[in-house]
């Protein structure tokens, strides 16, 4: 258990917020997908509802990745301040 805790702490230190968020979305989508499969064996309609939420989590993962790529490509470079050169008097 300590090794798992240490590995999570190390991952927390070396990952940025975007990576953590994306990992959360994909873990949620996979967990819901597996849960939907198990629940569908007992209650088909409830399993389909859970599968819908897994699909939404997957779409959120993709949309978040695309929007972050667009923002990092087009918006962030225009916000960077160019280095100012000292003026001669």
N, C-alpha and C positions, 0 to 999 in steps of 0.2 A: 504494500500500500504506500509506503514511503517513496518507493521508486516512481510510482505513478504520480504522486504529488510533486516530486522533484522535476519530473519531465514536464508536467503542466506548468510549473513555475518557470522553467527554462523557456518553454514555448511562449509564455506570456511576456517574457522579457525581450525575446527576439522578434516578435510579431507586432505589426502595427494594427491599428484599430480596424482597418479595412479587411485584413486577413482574418482577424478574429470574427468579424461579422459574417464574412463569407463562409467560414468554417461552421459557424452556428447555423446558417441557413441550410447548408448541405447536410449536416448531421440531423437537423430537424426533418428535412425531406426524407432521408433514408429511414429514420426511425418511424416516421408516420407511414411510409410505404410498407415496412415490415409489420407494423401494427395493423394496418389495413388488411394485409394478407391473412393474418391470424384471426382477426375479428370477422372477416368475410366467411370463414368456415362456420361460424356460429350464426351471425346475422349479416346477410348479404347487403342490405340497404345501409346499415351502419358502416360496414367496411367500405362501401362506395363513397360515403360521405367523408370518411377519414382519408381515402385515396385522393379525393378532391382537394383536401387541405395539403396533402403531400405535393400534389401538382402545383398548387399555389406557391408553396415554399420553394419548389424548384424554379418556377418562373421568376420569383423574387430574386433568387440567386443569380439567374441569368441577367435580369434587368439591372440589378445592382452592379454587376460586373461591367455591363455595357455602358451604363451611365457614368461610372467611375472612370472608365477608359476614355470616354469622350471628354469629361471634365479635366482629367489629367493631361490630355493631349491638346485641347484647344483653350481652356480657360486659365489653367494654372500658369502656363508660360507667359500669357499676356499680363498676369498680375505681378510677375517678378520685376523687381525694381532694377533697372540697369545701373551699373556702377557709375557713379558720377565722377567726372574728371575735375580736378581742381582748375579753376579759372585763373587766367593770368590777368594781373591788374596793370 
